[in-house]
Amino acid sequence: MAKIVVDVMLKPEILDPQGSAVSAALPRLGFTFAKSVRQGKRFEIEIEGEPTAAQLAEVEVAAEKLLANPVIETFVVRVEK
């Protein structure tokens, strides 16, 4: 089995209130490592065998139509080993 991952993030120019809330909470909890935080979504799609170029193209179309809102979000499709 292989896993195709779609990572969806808000475009940089779109405000991210959830990321801002986490960013503000980290120092209050004693964590000082983060300059900023952006929140996103991750979809894991398991398939039989190794993914083909056609399957990856199909996942790209699904991401454009269903998994992400292309007006405010970007996405990356990748194969995870």
HTML snippet that shows the backbone in 3Dmol.js (N, CA, C, O; Angstrom):
<script src="https://3Dmol.org/build/3Dmol-min.js"></script>
<div id="view" style="width:600px;height:400px;position:relative"></div>
<script>
const pdb = `
ATOM      1  N   MET A   1       0.840  -1.189   0.000  1.00  0.00           N
ATOM      2  CA  MET A   1       0.000   0.000   0.000  1.00  0.00           C
ATOM      3  C   MET A   1       0.879   1.245   0.000  1.00  0.00           C
ATOM      4  O   MET A   1       1.973   1.258   0.565  1.00  0.00           O
ATOM      5  N   ALA A   2       0.381   2.268  -0.637  1.00  0.00           N
ATOM      6  CA  ALA A   2       1.062   3.559  -0.643  1.00  0.00           C
ATOM      7  C   ALA A   2       0.103   4.603  -0.091  1.00  0.00           C
ATOM      8  O   ALA A   2      -1.111   4.405  -0.039  1.00  0.00           O
ATOM      9  N   LYS A   3       0.687   5.713   0.315  1.00  0.00           N
ATOM     10  CA  LYS A   3      -0.113   6.793   0.871  1.00  0.00           C
ATOM     11  C   LYS A   3       0.159   8.064   0.079  1.00  0.00           C
ATOM     12  O   LYS A   3       1.305   8.489  -0.066  1.00  0.00           O
ATOM     13  N   ILE A   4      -0.914   8.661  -0.429  1.00  0.00           N
ATOM     14  CA  ILE A   4      -0.829   9.957  -1.073  1.00  0.00           C
ATOM     15  C   ILE A   4      -1.323  10.983  -0.052  1.00  0.00           C
ATOM     16  O   ILE A   4      -2.399  10.834   0.528  1.00  0.00           O
ATOM     17  N   VAL A   5      -0.520  12.020   0.155  1.00  0.00           N
ATOM     18  CA  VAL A   5      -0.859  13.051   1.141  1.00  0.00           C
ATOM     19  C   VAL A   5      -1.147  14.357   0.411  1.00  0.00           C
ATOM     20  O   VAL A   5      -0.418  14.757  -0.496  1.00  0.00           O
ATOM     21  N   VAL A   6      -2.228  15.010   0.828  1.00  0.00           N
ATOM     22  CA  VAL A   6      -2.561  16.340   0.324  1.00  0.00           C
ATOM     23  C   VAL A   6      -2.489  17.288   1.518  1.00  0.00           C
ATOM     24  O   VAL A   6      -3.276  17.181   2.459  1.00  0.00           O
ATOM     25  N   ASP A   7      -1.536  18.213   1.467  1.00  0.00           N
ATOM     26  CA  ASP A   7      -1.402  19.238   2.502  1.00  0.00           C
ATOM     27  C   ASP A   7      -2.044  20.515   1.985  1.00  0.00           C
ATOM     28  O   ASP A   7      -1.701  21.002   0.908  1.00  0.00           O
ATOM     29  N   VAL A   8      -2.985  21.056   2.765  1.00  0.00           N
ATOM     30  CA  VAL A   8      -3.720  22.252   2.376  1.00  0.00           C
ATOM     31  C   VAL A   8      -3.402  23.350   3.381  1.00  0.00           C
ATOM     32  O   VAL A   8      -3.488  23.143   4.591  1.00  0.00           O
ATOM     33  N   MET A   9      -3.032  24.523   2.864  1.00  0.00           N
ATOM     34  CA  MET A   9      -2.718  25.666   3.731  1.00  0.00           C
ATOM     35  C   MET A   9      -3.417  26.907   3.199  1.00  0.00           C
ATOM     36  O   MET A   9      -3.648  27.037   1.997  1.00  0.00           O
ATOM     37  N   LEU A  10      -3.751  27.817   4.109  1.00  0.00           N
ATOM     38  CA  LEU A  10      -4.262  29.107   3.686  1.00  0.00           C
ATOM     39  C   LEU A  10      -3.173  29.844   2.922  1.00  0.00           C
ATOM     40  O   LEU A  10      -1.993  29.729   3.253  1.00  0.00           O
ATOM     41  N   LYS A  11      -3.561  30.594   1.908  1.00  0.00           N
ATOM     42  CA  LYS A  11      -2.596  31.415   1.191  1.00  0.00           C
ATOM     43  C   LYS A  11      -1.984  32.417   2.174  1.00  0.00           C
ATOM     44  O   LYS A  11      -2.642  32.815   3.135  1.00  0.00           O
ATOM     45  N   PRO A  12      -0.736  32.828   1.946  1.00  0.00           N
ATOM     46  CA  PRO A  12      -0.059  33.720   2.901  1.00  0.00           C
ATOM     47  C   PRO A  12      -0.807  35.032   3.155  1.00  0.00           C
ATOM     48  O   PRO A  12      -0.728  35.579   4.255  1.00  0.00           O
ATOM     49  N   GLU A  13      -1.528  35.539   2.162  1.00  0.00           N
ATOM     50  CA  GLU A  13      -2.221  36.815   2.336  1.00  0.00           C
ATOM     51  C   GLU A  13      -3.547  36.689   3.075  1.00  0.00           C
ATOM     52  O   GLU A  13      -4.181  37.701   3.370  1.00  0.00           O
ATOM     53  N   ILE A  14      -3.976  35.473   3.379  1.00  0.00           N
ATOM     54  CA  ILE A  14      -5.238  35.239   4.083  1.00  0.00           C
ATOM     55  C   ILE A  14      -4.958  35.174   5.590  1.00  0.00           C
ATOM     56  O   ILE A  14      -4.053  34.468   6.034  1.00  0.00           O
ATOM     57  N   LEU A  15      -5.744  35.918   6.361  1.00  0.00           N
ATOM     58  CA  LEU A  15      -5.590  35.891   7.815  1.00  0.00           C
ATOM     59  C   LEU A  15      -5.881  34.496   8.349  1.00  0.00           C
ATOM     60  O   LEU A  15      -6.763  33.800   7.847  1.00  0.00           O
ATOM     61  N   ASP A  16      -5.135  34.096   9.369  1.00  0.00           N
ATOM     62  CA  ASP A  16      -5.266  32.765   9.961  1.00  0.00           C
ATOM     63  C   ASP A  16      -5.515  32.924  11.462  1.00  0.00           C
ATOM     64  O   ASP A  16      -4.568  32.867  12.246  1.00  0.00           O
ATOM     65  N   PRO A  17      -6.777  33.125  11.879  1.00  0.00           N
ATOM     66  CA  PRO A  17      -7.052  33.349  13.295  1.00  0.00           C
ATOM     67  C   PRO A  17      -6.661  32.172  14.188  1.00  0.00           C
ATOM     68  O   PRO A  17      -6.197  32.382  15.309  1.00  0.00           O
ATOM     69  N   GLN A  18      -6.839  30.946  13.714  1.00  0.00           N
ATOM     70  CA  GLN A  18      -6.470  29.790  14.537  1.00  0.00           C
ATOM     71  C   GLN A  18      -4.952  29.728  14.716  1.00  0.00           C
ATOM     72  O   GLN A  18      -4.467  29.471  15.817  1.00  0.00           O
ATOM     73  N   GLY A  19      -4.210  29.960  13.644  1.00  0.00           N
ATOM     74  CA  GLY A  19      -2.752  29.993  13.755  1.00  0.00           C
ATOM     75  C   GLY A  19      -2.290  31.107  14.672  1.00  0.00           C
ATOM     76  O   GLY A  19      -1.359  30.919  15.456  1.00  0.00           O
ATOM     77  N   SER A  20      -2.931  32.271  14.586  1.00  0.00           N
ATOM     78  CA  SER A  20      -2.581  33.397  15.461  1.00  0.00           C
ATOM     79  C   SER A  20      -2.855  33.071  16.921  1.00  0.00           C
ATOM     80  O   SER A  20      -2.070  33.435  17.796  1.00  0.00           O
ATOM     81  N   ALA A  21      -3.966  32.385  17.192  1.00  0.00           N
ATOM     82  CA  ALA A  21      -4.298  32.005  18.567  1.00  0.00           C
ATOM     83  C   ALA A  21      -3.258  31.039  19.129  1.00  0.00           C
ATOM     84  O   ALA A  21      -2.838  31.172  20.278  1.00  0.00           O
ATOM     85  N   VAL A  22      -2.847  30.074  18.322  1.00  0.00           N
ATOM     86  CA  VAL A  22      -1.818  29.126  18.775  1.00  0.00           C
ATOM     87  C   VAL A  22      -0.501  29.864  18.986  1.00  0.00           C
ATOM     88  O   VAL A  22       0.194  29.629  19.975  1.00  0.00           O
ATOM     89  N   SER A  23      -0.158  30.751  18.064  1.00  0.00           N
ATOM     90  CA  SER A  23       1.078  31.518  18.164  1.00  0.00           C
ATOM     91  C   SER A  23       1.117  32.342  19.449  1.00  0.00           C
ATOM     92  O   SER A  23       2.164  32.452  20.088  1.00  0.00           O
ATOM     93  N   ALA A  24      -0.020  32.919  19.825  1.00  0.00           N
ATOM     94  CA  ALA A  24      -0.093  33.717  21.045  1.00  0.00           C
ATOM     95  C   ALA A  24      -0.063  32.843  22.298  1.00  0.00           C
ATOM     96  O   ALA A  24       0.456  33.263  23.333  1.00  0.00           O
ATOM     97  N   ALA A  25      -0.611  31.640  22.214  1.00  0.00           N
ATOM     98  CA  ALA A  25      -0.670  30.756  23.387  1.00  0.00           C
ATOM     99  C   ALA A  25       0.669  30.098  23.706  1.00  0.00           C
ATOM    100  O   ALA A  25       0.963  29.836  24.872  1.00  0.00           O
ATOM    101  N   LEU A  26       1.474  29.832  22.699  1.00  0.00           N
ATOM    102  CA  LEU A  26       2.746  29.134  22.938  1.00  0.00           C
ATOM    103  C   LEU A  26       3.627  29.830  23.975  1.00  0.00           C
ATOM    104  O   LEU A  26       4.081  29.167  24.908  1.00  0.00           O
ATOM    105  N   PRO A  27       3.892  31.141  23.857  1.00  0.00           N
ATOM    106  CA  PRO A  27       4.743  31.777  24.871  1.00  0.00           C
ATOM    107  C   PRO A  27       4.125  31.773  26.267  1.00  0.00           C
ATOM    108  O   PRO A  27       4.837  31.685  27.267  1.00  0.00           O
ATOM    109  N   ARG A  28       2.803  31.870  26.329  1.00  0.00           N
ATOM    110  CA  ARG A  28       2.137  31.820  27.640  1.00  0.00           C
ATOM    111  C   ARG A  28       2.358  30.478  28.319  1.00  0.00           C
ATOM    112  O   ARG A  28       2.331  30.383  29.546  1.00  0.00           O
ATOM    113  N   LEU A  29       2.575  29.441  27.519  1.00  0.00           N
ATOM    114  CA  LEU A  29       2.817  28.103  28.062  1.00  0.00           C
ATOM    115  C   LEU A  29       4.311  27.812  28.212  1.00  0.00           C
ATOM    116  O   LEU A  29       4.692  26.696  28.564  1.00  0.00           O
ATOM    117  N   GLY A  30       5.146  28.799  27.950  1.00  0.00           N
ATOM    118  CA  GLY A  30       6.584  28.640  28.138  1.00  0.00           C
ATOM    119  C   GLY A  30       7.341  28.192  26.895  1.00  0.00           C
ATOM    120  O   GLY A  30       8.536  27.909  26.982  1.00  0.00           O
ATOM    121  N   PHE A  31       6.684  28.120  25.745  1.00  0.00           N
ATOM    122  CA  PHE A  31       7.354  27.713  24.506  1.00  0.00           C
ATOM    123  C   PHE A  31       7.765  28.967  23.741  1.00  0.00           C
ATOM    124  O   PHE A  31       6.930  29.817  23.432  1.00  0.00           O
ATOM    125  N   THR A  32       9.044  29.073  23.440  1.00  0.00           N
ATOM    126  CA  THR A  32       9.549  30.288  22.806  1.00  0.00           C
ATOM    127  C   THR A  32      10.160  30.024  21.429  1.00  0.00           C
ATOM    128  O   THR A  32      10.824  30.903  20.879  1.00  0.00           O
ATOM    129  N   PHE A  33       9.956  28.865  20.874  1.00  0.00           N
ATOM    130  CA  PHE A  33      10.617  28.472  19.622  1.00  0.00           C
ATOM    131  C   PHE A  33       9.961  29.041  18.370  1.00  0.00           C
ATOM    132  O   PHE A  33      10.608  29.088  17.324  1.00  0.00           O
ATOM    133  N   ALA A  34       8.708  29.474  18.430  1.00  0.00           N
ATOM    134  CA  ALA A  34       7.960  29.819  17.218  1.00  0.00           C
ATOM    135  C   ALA A  34       7.931  31.327  16.978  1.00  0.00           C
ATOM    136  O   ALA A  34       7.612  32.109  17.873  1.00  0.00           O
ATOM    137  N   LYS A  35       8.268  31.712  15.764  1.00  0.00           N
ATOM    138  CA  LYS A  35       8.120  33.111  15.351  1.00  0.00           C
ATOM    139  C   LYS A  35       6.675  33.372  14.940  1.00  0.00           C
ATOM    140  O   LYS A  35       6.115  34.419  15.264  1.00  0.00           O
ATOM    141  N   SER A  36       6.064  32.411  14.219  1.00  0.00           N
ATOM    142  CA  SER A  36       4.653  32.500  13.845  1.00  0.00           C
ATOM    143  C   SER A  36       4.132  31.083  13.592  1.00  0.00           C
ATOM    144  O   SER A  36       4.905  30.135  13.457  1.00  0.00           O
ATOM    145  N   VAL A  37       2.808  30.963  13.533  1.00  0.00           N
ATOM    146  CA  VAL A  37       2.171  29.664  13.313  1.00  0.00           C
ATOM    147  C   VAL A  37       1.077  29.847  12.266  1.00  0.00           C
ATOM    148  O   VAL A  37       0.321  30.818  12.314  1.00  0.00           O
ATOM    149  N   ARG A  38       0.995  28.910  11.320  1.00  0.00           N
ATOM    150  CA  ARG A  38      -0.100  28.839  10.351  1.00  0.00           C
ATOM    151  C   ARG A  38      -0.741  27.465  10.498  1.00  0.00           C
ATOM    152  O   ARG A  38      -0.037  26.466  10.642  1.00  0.00           O
ATOM    153  N   GLN A  39      -2.038  27.408  10.465  1.00  0.00           N
ATOM    154  CA  GLN A  39      -2.788  26.172  10.624  1.00  0.00           C
ATOM    155  C   GLN A  39      -3.239  25.687   9.260  1.00  0.00           C
ATOM    156  O   GLN A  39      -3.579  26.496   8.397  1.00  0.00           O
ATOM    157  N   GLY A  40      -3.247  24.374   9.052  1.00  0.00           N
ATOM    158  CA  GLY A  40      -3.681  23.809   7.776  1.00  0.00           C
ATOM    159  C   GLY A  40      -4.400  22.485   7.965  1.00  0.00           C
ATOM    160  O   GLY A  40      -4.768  22.107   9.077  1.00  0.00           O
ATOM    161  N   LYS A  41      -4.591  21.790   6.850  1.00  0.00           N
ATOM    162  CA  LYS A  41      -5.263  20.485   6.849  1.00  0.00           C
ATOM    163  C   LYS A  41      -4.375  19.477   6.142  1.00  0.00           C
ATOM    164  O   LYS A  41      -3.584  19.837   5.271  1.00  0.00           O
ATOM    165  N   ARG A  42      -4.507  18.219   6.518  1.00  0.00           N
ATOM    166  CA  ARG A  42      -3.759  17.126   5.887  1.00  0.00           C
ATOM    167  C   ARG A  42      -4.740  16.006   5.581  1.00  0.00           C
ATOM    168  O   ARG A  42      -5.493  15.569   6.451  1.00  0.00           O
ATOM    169  N   PHE A  43      -4.724  15.548   4.340  1.00  0.00           N
ATOM    170  CA  PHE A  43      -5.548  14.415   3.924  1.00  0.00           C
ATOM    171  C   PHE A  43      -4.614  13.279   3.541  1.00  0.00           C
ATOM    172  O   PHE A  43      -3.668  13.482   2.780  1.00  0.00           O
ATOM    173  N   GLU A  44      -4.873  12.085   4.062  1.00  0.00           N
ATOM    174  CA  GLU A  44      -4.094  10.887   3.733  1.00  0.00           C
ATOM    175  C   GLU A  44      -4.979   9.940   2.946  1.00  0.00           C
ATOM    176  O   GLU A  44      -6.049   9.546   3.409  1.00  0.00           O
ATOM    177  N   ILE A  45      -4.528   9.575   1.754  1.00  0.00           N
ATOM    178  CA  ILE A  45      -5.298   8.708   0.868  1.00  0.00           C
ATOM    179  C   ILE A  45      -4.482   7.446   0.620  1.00  0.00           C
ATOM    180  O   ILE A  45      -3.424   7.507  -0.005  1.00  0.00           O
ATOM    181  N   GLU A  46      -4.960   6.311   1.100  1.00  0.00           N
ATOM    182  CA  GLU A  46      -4.249   5.048   0.899  1.00  0.00           C
ATOM    183  C   GLU A  46      -4.720   4.394  -0.391  1.00  0.00           C
ATOM    184  O   GLU A  46      -5.913   4.371  -0.697  1.00  0.00           O
ATOM    185  N   ILE A  47      -3.764   3.866  -1.138  1.00  0.00           N
ATOM    186  CA  ILE A  47      -4.080   3.166  -2.392  1.00  0.00           C
ATOM    187  C   ILE A  47      -3.306   1.858  -2.429  1.00  0.00           C
ATOM    188  O   ILE A  47      -2.327   1.679  -1.706  1.00  0.00           O
ATOM    189  N   GLU A  48      -3.757   0.955  -3.275  1.00  0.00           N
ATOM    190  CA  GLU A  48      -3.044  -0.305  -3.489  1.00  0.00           C
ATOM    191  C   GLU A  48      -1.864  -0.057  -4.423  1.00  0.00           C
ATOM    192  O   GLU A  48      -1.995   0.667  -5.410  1.00  0.00           O
ATOM    193  N   GLY A  49      -0.727  -0.645  -4.120  1.00  0.00           N
ATOM    194  CA  GLY A  49       0.441  -0.530  -4.986  1.00  0.00           C
ATOM    195  C   GLY A  49       1.028   0.857  -5.010  1.00  0.00           C
ATOM    196  O   GLY A  49       0.671   1.717  -4.204  1.00  0.00           O
ATOM    197  N   GLU A  50       1.939   1.067  -5.949  1.00  0.00           N
ATOM    198  CA  GLU A  50       2.578   2.371  -6.100  1.00  0.00           C
ATOM    199  C   GLU A  50       1.677   3.288  -6.922  1.00  0.00           C
ATOM    200  O   GLU A  50       1.058   2.837  -7.886  1.00  0.00           O
ATOM    201  N   PRO A  51       1.594   4.563  -6.558  1.00  0.00           N
ATOM    202  CA  PRO A  51       0.726   5.466  -7.300  1.00  0.00           C
ATOM    203  C   PRO A  51       1.253   5.745  -8.704  1.00  0.00           C
ATOM    204  O   PRO A  51       2.457   5.885  -8.917  1.00  0.00           O
ATOM    205  N   THR A  52       0.343   5.821  -9.634  1.00  0.00           N
ATOM    206  CA  THR A  52       0.691   6.126 -11.022  1.00  0.00           C
ATOM    207  C   THR A  52       0.538   7.631 -11.248  1.00  0.00           C
ATOM    208  O   THR A  52      -0.055   8.336 -10.431  1.00  0.00           O
ATOM    209  N   ALA A  53       1.075   8.102 -12.353  1.00  0.00           N
ATOM    210  CA  ALA A  53       0.918   9.514 -12.712  1.00  0.00           C
ATOM    211  C   ALA A  53      -0.558   9.863 -12.878  1.00  0.00           C
ATOM    212  O   ALA A  53      -0.984  10.960 -12.517  1.00  0.00           O
ATOM    213  N   ALA A  54      -1.340   8.926 -13.427  1.00  0.00           N
ATOM    214  CA  ALA A  54      -2.778   9.165 -13.611  1.00  0.00           C
ATOM    215  C   ALA A  54      -3.485   9.304 -12.266  1.00  0.00           C
ATOM    216  O   ALA A  54      -4.356  10.160 -12.115  1.00  0.00           O
ATOM    217  N   GLN A  55      -3.124   8.480 -11.290  1.00  0.00           N
ATOM    218  CA  GLN A  55      -3.738   8.580  -9.960  1.00  0.00           C
ATOM    219  C   GLN A  55      -3.374   9.899  -9.290  1.00  0.00           C
ATOM    220  O   GLN A  55      -4.224  10.544  -8.675  1.00  0.00           O
ATOM    221  N   LEU A  56      -2.119  10.295  -9.409  1.00  0.00           N
ATOM    222  CA  LEU A  56      -1.707  11.564  -8.810  1.00  0.00           C
ATOM    223  C   LEU A  56      -2.439  12.732  -9.467  1.00  0.00           C
ATOM    224  O   LEU A  56      -2.829  13.682  -8.787  1.00  0.00           O
ATOM    225  N   ALA A  57      -2.625  12.667 -10.782  1.00  0.00           N
ATOM    226  CA  ALA A  57      -3.366  13.709 -11.483  1.00  0.00           C
ATOM    227  C   ALA A  57      -4.814  13.737 -11.010  1.00  0.00           C
ATOM    228  O   ALA A  57      -5.400  14.809 -10.865  1.00  0.00           O
ATOM    229  N   GLU A  58      -5.384  12.576 -10.773  1.00  0.00           N
ATOM    230  CA  GLU A  58      -6.765  12.497 -10.293  1.00  0.00           C
ATOM    231  C   GLU A  58      -6.891  13.091  -8.887  1.00  0.00           C
ATOM    232  O   GLU A  58      -7.867  13.776  -8.582  1.00  0.00           O
ATOM    233  N   VAL A  59      -5.909  12.826  -8.046  1.00  0.00           N
ATOM    234  CA  VAL A  59      -5.907  13.412  -6.697  1.00  0.00           C
ATOM    235  C   VAL A  59      -5.778  14.932  -6.788  1.00  0.00           C
ATOM    236  O   VAL A  59      -6.420  15.647  -6.019  1.00  0.00           O
ATOM    237  N   GLU A  60      -4.966  15.436  -7.707  1.00  0.00           N
ATOM    238  CA  GLU A  60      -4.838  16.881  -7.922  1.00  0.00           C
ATOM    239  C   GLU A  60      -6.204  17.493  -8.246  1.00  0.00           C
ATOM    240  O   GLU A  60      -6.566  18.538  -7.704  1.00  0.00           O
ATOM    241  N   VAL A  61      -6.952  16.841  -9.127  1.00  0.00           N
ATOM    242  CA  VAL A  61      -8.277  17.343  -9.500  1.00  0.00           C
ATOM    243  C   VAL A  61      -9.211  17.300  -8.292  1.00  0.00           C
ATOM    244  O   VAL A  61      -9.972  18.240  -8.063  1.00  0.00           O
ATOM    245  N   ALA A  62      -9.156  16.216  -7.520  1.00  0.00           N
ATOM    246  CA  ALA A  62      -9.991  16.104  -6.323  1.00  0.00           C
ATOM    247  C   ALA A  62      -9.640  17.201  -5.320  1.00  0.00           C
ATOM    248  O   ALA A  62     -10.527  17.769  -4.683  1.00  0.00           O
ATOM    249  N   ALA A  63      -8.355  17.498  -5.180  1.00  0.00           N
ATOM    250  CA  ALA A  63      -7.930  18.556  -4.261  1.00  0.00           C
ATOM    251  C   ALA A  63      -8.472  19.908  -4.713  1.00  0.00           C
ATOM    252  O   ALA A  63      -8.937  20.701  -3.894  1.00  0.00           O
ATOM    253  N   GLU A  64      -8.411  20.170  -6.016  1.00  0.00           N
ATOM    254  CA  GLU A  64      -8.922  21.440  -6.553  1.00  0.00           C
ATOM    255  C   GLU A  64     -10.424  21.581  -6.366  1.00  0.00           C
ATOM    256  O   GLU A  64     -10.921  22.676  -6.101  1.00  0.00           O
ATOM    257  N   LYS A  65     -11.156  20.462  -6.506  1.00  0.00           N
ATOM    258  CA  LYS A  65     -12.622  20.515  -6.477  1.00  0.00           C
ATOM    259  C   LYS A  65     -13.230  20.295  -5.099  1.00  0.00           C
ATOM    260  O   LYS A  65     -14.317  20.800  -4.817  1.00  0.00           O
ATOM    261  N   LEU A  66     -12.545  19.547  -4.234  1.00  0.00           N
ATOM    262  CA  LEU A  66     -13.166  19.131  -2.981  1.00  0.00           C
ATOM    263  C   LEU A  66     -12.336  19.419  -1.734  1.00  0.00           C
ATOM    264  O   LEU A  66     -12.865  19.923  -0.743  1.00  0.00           O
ATOM    265  N   LEU A  67     -11.060  19.109  -1.770  1.00  0.00           N
ATOM    266  CA  LEU A  67     -10.252  19.159  -0.552  1.00  0.00           C
ATOM    267  C   LEU A  67      -9.784  20.562  -0.182  1.00  0.00           C
ATOM    268  O   LEU A  67      -9.585  20.859   0.996  1.00  0.00           O
ATOM    269  N   ALA A  68      -9.608  21.421  -1.173  1.00  0.00           N
ATOM    270  CA  ALA A  68      -9.125  22.782  -0.923  1.00  0.00           C
ATOM    271  C   ALA A  68     -10.035  23.788  -1.601  1.00  0.00           C
ATOM    272  O   ALA A  68     -10.707  23.478  -2.584  1.00  0.00           O
ATOM    273  N   ASN A  69     -10.045  24.995  -1.061  1.00  0.00           N
ATOM    274  CA  ASN A  69     -10.732  26.108  -1.693  1.00  0.00           C
ATOM    275  C   ASN A  69      -9.644  26.934  -2.389  1.00  0.00           C
ATOM    276  O   ASN A  69      -8.929  27.686  -1.727  1.00  0.00           O
ATOM    277  N   PRO A  70      -9.511  26.805  -3.714  1.00  0.00           N
ATOM    278  CA  PRO A  70      -8.396  27.452  -4.405  1.00  0.00           C
ATOM    279  C   PRO A  70      -8.407  28.979  -4.336  1.00  0.00           C
ATOM    280  O   PRO A  70      -7.406  29.612  -4.671  1.00  0.00           O
ATOM    281  N   VAL A  71      -9.502  29.572  -3.915  1.00  0.00           N
ATOM    282  CA  VAL A  71      -9.558  31.020  -3.771  1.00  0.00           C
ATOM    283  C   VAL A  71      -8.703  31.472  -2.585  1.00  0.00           C
ATOM    284  O   VAL A  71      -8.033  32.502  -2.655  1.00  0.00           O
ATOM    285  N   ILE A  72      -8.730  30.694  -1.492  1.00  0.00           N
ATOM    286  CA  ILE A  72      -8.017  31.112  -0.277  1.00  0.00           C
ATOM    287  C   ILE A  72      -6.960  30.113   0.184  1.00  0.00           C
ATOM    288  O   ILE A  72      -6.220  30.398   1.125  1.00  0.00           O
ATOM    289  N   GLU A  73      -6.875  28.949  -0.460  1.00  0.00           N
ATOM    290  CA  GLU A  73      -5.938  27.919  -0.006  1.00  0.00           C
ATOM    291  C   GLU A  73      -5.043  27.435  -1.147  1.00  0.00           C
ATOM    292  O   GLU A  73      -5.403  27.495  -2.322  1.00  0.00           O
ATOM    293  N   THR A  74      -3.872  26.959  -0.756  1.00  0.00           N
ATOM    294  CA  THR A  74      -2.986  26.254  -1.673  1.00  0.00           C
ATOM    295  C   THR A  74      -2.887  24.819  -1.204  1.00  0.00           C
ATOM    296  O   THR A  74      -3.213  24.511  -0.058  1.00  0.00           O
ATOM    297  N   PHE A  75      -2.436  23.935  -2.090  1.00  0.00           N
ATOM    298  CA  PHE A  75      -2.267  22.543  -1.684  1.00  0.00           C
ATOM    299  C   PHE A  75      -1.065  21.938  -2.399  1.00  0.00           C
ATOM    300  O   PHE A  75      -0.634  22.394  -3.458  1.00  0.00           O
ATOM    301  N   VAL A  76      -0.548  20.887  -1.766  1.00  0.00           N
ATOM    302  CA  VAL A  76       0.557  20.116  -2.336  1.00  0.00           C
ATOM    303  C   VAL A  76       0.156  18.651  -2.249  1.00  0.00           C
ATOM    304  O   VAL A  76      -0.294  18.183  -1.203  1.00  0.00           O
ATOM    305  N   VAL A  77       0.321  17.929  -3.356  1.00  0.00           N
ATOM    306  CA  VAL A  77       0.075  16.492  -3.394  1.00  0.00           C
ATOM    307  C   VAL A  77       1.422  15.804  -3.436  1.00  0.00           C
ATOM    308  O   VAL A  77       2.278  16.153  -4.249  1.00  0.00           O
ATOM    309  N   ARG A  78       1.614  14.815  -2.552  1.00  0.00           N
ATOM    310  CA  ARG A  78       2.883  14.105  -2.511  1.00  0.00           C
ATOM    311  C   ARG A  78       2.653  12.667  -2.084  1.00  0.00           C
ATOM    312  O   ARG A  78       1.630  12.336  -1.484  1.00  0.00           O
ATOM    313  N   VAL A  79       3.609  11.827  -2.399  1.00  0.00           N
ATOM    314  CA  VAL A  79       3.562  10.430  -1.994  1.00  0.00           C
ATOM    315  C   VAL A  79       4.417  10.273  -0.754  1.00  0.00           C
ATOM    316  O   VAL A  79       5.568  10.709  -0.721  1.00  0.00           O
ATOM    317  N   GLU A  80       3.848   9.648   0.268  1.00  0.00           N
ATOM    318  CA  GLU A  80       4.594   9.419   1.502  1.00  0.00           C
ATOM    319  C   GLU A  80       4.995   7.959   1.565  1.00  0.00           C
ATOM    320  O   GLU A  80       4.157   7.072   1.400  1.00  0.00           O
ATOM    321  N   LYS A  81       6.240   7.714   1.798  1.00  0.00           N
ATOM    322  CA  LYS A  81       6.748   6.333   1.874  1.00  0.00           C
ATOM    323  C   LYS A  81       6.508   5.757   3.247  1.00  0.00           C
ATOM    324  O   LYS A  81       6.865   4.608   3.506  1.00  0.00           O
TER     325      LYS A  81
END
`;
const viewer = $3Dmol.createViewer("view");
viewer.addModel(pdb, "pdb");
viewer.setStyle({}, {cartoon: {color: "spectrum"}});
viewer.zoomTo();
viewer.render();
</script>
